[in-house]
């Protein structure tokens, strides 16, 4: 069985040895200097001014939405668009925090929401939470321009696309704020963990407060003084004053330490994922059974896992059987319109087609040449040259 992910970390032996030494010698294991150092180094890698580390990518999503509410950039009842093909905890904070989630369909060309799908939405949006799916994006640059022009706050879920680039810019840098996941199997693993990146100082400070109960302890002293004076807080109570709705979503020093160790290998990991992806794409191009992706608009693709979408149920079932020696799974969480927790009357036909007739296969940095050859042979299916079939034209 070829697994979706083989190890917890890249260079697992070396990472575990370093972690054991760190834990043995550390005086503090709760949120402290290693977390701060990882945030700073991740900001440098991503090319953003600020990063805030969380205990999971889902917590990062929740904190970003709560922060927008606290800053009154959005309000309860506002329409917030989201990519229909995504993970549940992108949508759940919208429901839990009293917003009105509007699913937006994706394109079959790149599995992402494109400007065309966004313009098809009839509701007036206050915010768009777009997902950069599996290392891909649509015309994200045009979406940003559209959002700027129409006063729509754009935020990105970049949990599956760390390192991918469009027009020379890393995905996760097109928005007010972007979220990342460091769960096992992602580009960078800290076992559990997540990050929010932004260039906005006000949002950065709010994220720090939302992460830790709504208090000000992680803010700089000048900002602490402003809050203290604004709310007439006595010194005795300052450390236990809760200024905004918040949570305890803090990571530990273990998360920060592992993040720093794994960041050393991230470029190598991304390049291996890119190389594997290129081989998968080459294998797909002459197979009429599989939807052919169009991703030439991207500069670099750090693919999370390789998706295959089939034209009908019969073909889907045939390939599920064909990949019986490979760990496969539905593409992300499928269409959120099909998930029981979300009540939605919106139709997202492309996301629903991907939900019903798609799965993805492993793309991890540990795959051997033999395993890649085995997987590409499975992908190739039948050898006939690819032709354009009118009713299979990509949308």
Secondary structure, 3 states (H helix, E strand, C coil): CECCCCCCCCCHHHHHHHHHHHHHHCCCCECCHHHHHHHHHHHHHHCCCEEEEECCHHHHHHHHHHHHHHCCCCCCCCEEEEECECCHHHHHHHHHCCCEEEEECCCCCCCCCCHHHHHCCCCCCCEEEEECHHHCCCCHHHHHHHHHHCCCEEEEECCCCCCCEECCEECCCCCCEEEEECCCCCCCCCCCCEEEEECCHHHHHHHHHHHECCCCCCCCHHHHHHHHHHCCCCHHHHCCCCCCCCCECCCEHHHHHHHHHHHCCHHHHHHHHHHHHHHHHHHHCCCCCECCCCCCCCCECCCCCEEEEECCHHHHHHHHHHCCCECCECCCCCEHHHCCCCCCCCCCHHHHHHHHHEEEECCCCCCCHHHHHHHHHHHHCCCCCCCCCHHHCCC
